[in-house]
Every structure is written in structure tokens, then in C-alpha cells.
């Protein structure tokens, strides 16, 4: 399962950018094929 990878990337993105809305958009757009980021968030 790619859930761990998705969470890892998401957490790193939050730490680097501190913009949850922007990260949510990127996660939904780019990582949608890897896992359901929208469901996790």
C-alpha cells in the first residue's frame, strides 16, 4: 500500500510549506494515482 508514502510526502510538504490548502491541492492532483490523499486528509 502507498498510504505510508502519501502520508510521508504530505507531512514533509506541511513542514516545508506550512500551507495545508496548497498541500491538499498538490496531494489531490499529483498523488491521486498513488493513494487517496483526500480520504486521509
ABEGO torsion letter per residue (X at the ends): XAAAAAAAAAAAAAAAAGBAAAAAAAAAAAAAAABBAAAAX
